[in-house]
Amino acid sequence: MVSGKRVGIVGLGNIGSRVARRLAAFGCAVSYHSRSPKPSSPYTFVPALLDLAAGSDVLVLSCALTDETRHMVNRAVMEALGKDGVLVNVGRGGLVDEPELVRCLRDGALGGAGLDVYENEPAVPPELFDMDNVVLSDHRAVITPESIRGALEVLTANLDAFFSGRPLVSPVQL
């Protein structure tokens, strides 16, 4: 049951914000950790990841993988989340120190995990397959009619802008 849970979200971008809105509708107390506070956000900003984990029943990862975020969820974060806590990673596999995740789940330092991304995709740590406290899924976030339609709309808008001499809708900085 998710209603009434304290949910921490790491990365309050597009995906994190959508997850937060859905969880808030179920009566969850939502807080978040991000590079900086989002002034327009109705959710509580927590500047330290460890504090977010300690104050959450569920920790949802939806941030980008960078040099700074690689293995940001280490043993200390998982222990702060606790023996009843659940880690959900829908961001990038490298956000989590997977060998420590396996140990924390096996030893009971972490209650459970829901994963659809893995550090060395498509390889999944084999120990996770036999754990009753883990839900594994392949990453399908982009394989929905809505997401494909949205990608095509952005592509079309960018092509139209480019060939019309207007600024792109979603420019990429190289």
C-alpha positions, 0 to 999 in steps of 0.5 A: 500500500502506497497511501500515506507513505513518505516518498523521497524523489531524487531528481524533480525534473519532468519524470520526477515531477510527474511521479510526485504528482501521482504519489501526492494524489495517493496521499503520500508525503512527498519530498525531494533532493535535487541540485537546487530547490525548485521555488515553484514546487509544492514539495519539501526540498531536502538538501542532503540525500542521506537526510532524504533517505532517512526521512522516507519509506520509499526512495525514487531515483529519477535523476540523470547519471553524471560523474557527481551522481554515479553511485550516489545511492551507496550503503549509507543511503540504503541503510538510512532508508532502512530495513523497511524502506524500498528503493525504486530506480527508474533513472539510470543504473549507475546511480546505485552501487549495485554490489552494495544493493545486493548486500543490503537486500540480502542482509536486511539492511534495505527492505526492497527494491524495484528496478527497471535500469541496471548499471551494466544493462542488459546484464542484471546482477544474478543474485537479484533474480532469486530475491523475494523483496525485489521487482525487476523489469526491463526499461520500457519508459520510451516504448509507449504510444504516448511517448513515441507520439511525443518524441515524433512531435518534438522531432517534427517541431525541431525540423520545422523550426530548423528549415524555417530558420527559427530557433529549435524547440529542444536545442542540444548544447555540445 
